[in-house]
Amino acid sequence: MKRQKRDRSSILFNRGFTAGLVGKSKDECPVTLGELRNHWLSGWREGREAHWDGQSGVSAIHINPSLH
């Protein structure tokens, strides 16, 4: 069975979420293009909120409905 590739925006959101979850600065965003950068930053913001709410690691990723 073939695996379906995820679109770039979803990948960037997930990477931003992970970066925010572990406490990285939003200045560490690897993307400079406007729309793609926004996806990473949106994930980063949600990751920071999850971090502040006490979620961490894999459990935070499974709980967050926007990542599915």
C-alpha positions in Angstrom: 0.0 0.0 0.0 1.4 3.4 -0.9 1.8 6.1 1.7 0.2 9.4 0.8 2.5 12.4 1.1 1.4 15.2 3.4 1.4 18.7 2.0 4.2 21.1 2.9 1.9 23.3 5.0 1.0 20.4 7.3 4.6 19.4 7.7 5.6 22.9 8.6 2.8 23.2 11.1 3.9 20.0 12.8 7.5 21.1 12.9 6.5 24.5 14.3 4.3 22.7 16.9 7.2 20.5 18.0 9.6 23.5 18.2 7.1 25.5 20.4 6.4 22.5 22.6 10.1 22.1 23.5 10.4 25.9 24.1 12.4 27.0 21.1 12.1 30.7 20.0 10.0 31.7 17.1 13.1 33.3 15.7 14.4 29.8 14.9 11.7 29.5 12.2 13.6 27.9 9.2 11.2 29.4 6.6 11.4 32.8 5.1 8.5 32.7 2.6 5.3 34.4 3.9 2.6 31.8 3.6 4.8 28.8 4.5 6.3 30.8 7.4 2.7 31.4 8.7 2.0 27.7 8.9 5.2 27.1 10.9 4.4 30.0 13.3 0.8 28.8 13.8 2.1 25.5 14.8 4.7 27.1 17.0 2.0 29.2 18.8 -0.1 26.1 19.5 3.0 24.2 20.7 3.8 27.0 23.1 0.2 26.9 24.4 0.4 23.2 24.9 3.7 23.7 26.7 2.2 26.3 29.0 -0.7 24.0 29.7 1.7 21.3 30.9 1.5 19.0 27.9 4.8 17.6 26.7 6.2 15.0 24.3 4.2 12.6 22.3 1.1 13.0 24.5 0.7 16.7 23.4 0.9 15.8 19.8 -1.8 13.1 20.1 -4.1 15.4 22.1 -3.8 18.3 19.7 -6.7 17.9 17.2 -5.3 20.4 14.6 -2.4 18.0 13.9 -4.7 15.3 12.5 
